[in-house]
Amino acid sequence: MSASEALTLSKKERICSRTLIEKLFNGGGSHSMTFFPLRVVYMPMTHEADEDAWDKTQAQMLISVPKRYFKRAVKRNRVKRQVRDAYRKHKSALLSKLADSPQKSVAVAFIWLDSKLYSSNDVEWRVQNLISRIAEKI
């Protein structure tokens, strides 16, 4: 991965497959951890087992901000933008861990758990912490 690709977040790096989302939340292979106000659900995968659902990228992500916490879409979009930007900046820690074994990959979902807005620095610090914890576990 070049330096210019390291700080981007392409469409291939986002979870769009309904089957993959169902496996992530309903399957038995997923794990969860919380660093309030974020909860992360992640599932280590292999390419051989899930060829149909995987898009040949090492890490895919999803962000969910429930309407129950923020009724206005402007606030939900702000939180999603903050989480997405923090993930984009710190995903290299996760990708460097996955670079050792090219057949392994991970699906990650970030879920917002609070009705309060946080500063971008706070969100970035929490996302960075969660990414490093995921990298240790996989």
N, C-alpha and C positions, 0 to 999 in steps of 0.2 A: 504494500500500500504506500503510495507516494504521499508527500506532505500535503498536497492540495486535496487529495481524496480523504485524508484523515479527518478534516473538519467539515465534511458534508454529510447530509442525511438523505439518501436517495429513496425513491419509491420502493426499490427492492428490499430496503432495510426496514420497511414497515409491514406489519402483519395485516394482510387483507383477506386471507383465506378463512372462511367461516369454519372449515374443518379444523384448521390449526388453532383457532380461537377456542373451539369446543374442547379440543384435546388439552389445551393449556389450562382451562378452568374446570373441566369435568374429568380429565384423565387422572390416573393415579401417579404419574411420574412428575408432577409439578410440585414445587416447593414455594414457600412464602416467607417473607420477612417484612418487618415494619420499622420505619424510622419516621415517626409522626411528623408531618401529615401525609406521608407517602407510604403506601404498601406496595411491595413488588412481588409479583408471582412470576417465577421463571421455571423453565423446563429444559434440561439438557436433552439434546436429540442427536441421533446419528443419521447420516444421509441414506444409508442402506434401508433402514427401517421405515422411513417416512419420505420416500422419493416424491410421492404425488403432492404432498402439502408443502414441501420446502422449496424455496426459490433459489437455491444454490448460494445463499449468503450465510456467513458464519453467525451473525446475530440479527435478529429481527425484533422490533419493539412495537408496543401499543400503549397508548395513553388514554385513560378514562377519567373524566371528571363528571361525577353524577350531578344531574339536575337538582337533586335534593339539597345539595350544598350551595349551589349558585343558580338561582333562577334565571339570571340574565346571561345570555350567550357571550356577551362581551367579557365577563369575568371568567367564564369557563375557558374561553379561547386564550385569555391572558395566562391562566395557569398552564394550559397545554403548551403554549409557546415557551414558557419558562422551563418546563420539564424537558421539552424537546431540545431546546438550546443547551441545557446542561448535559443531556445525554450525548448530544453531538460533540461537545467539547471533551467528554471524558470516556467515550466508548472505546478509546484506544487501549485502556487497561484491560477491558474485557476481550477485545480482539487479539491482543498480544498473548493472552492466556490460551485462546483457542487456536492460535497459529501453530502450536506444537502438533496438533492432530487435525489435519484438514477434513477428516470425515465427521468431526464433531461440530455441533452448532448449538445455539441456545435461542429460545424464544422468551422474551421478557415483556411483562405488562406492568405499567405503573398505574396505580389507582390512587386518586386523591381522597383523603379522609377527613377534611376539615372545612368548615364554612368560613374560614378566615383567609384573607390574602396574605402572602408572605413576600418578602423582598426577593429579588432574583438571586442575590448572593446566598440567602438562606436555602432557597430551593436548590441551587447549584451544589452547595455543600452537602445537602441531604442525598441528592442523586449520586454524587461522587462517592459518598460513603456506601450507599447501597450497591453501586457497581463494583466497588472494590470487594465488598463482602460476597457478592455473587462470584467474582473471579476466584476468590479463595475456595469456594465450595465446589466449583466444577472442575 
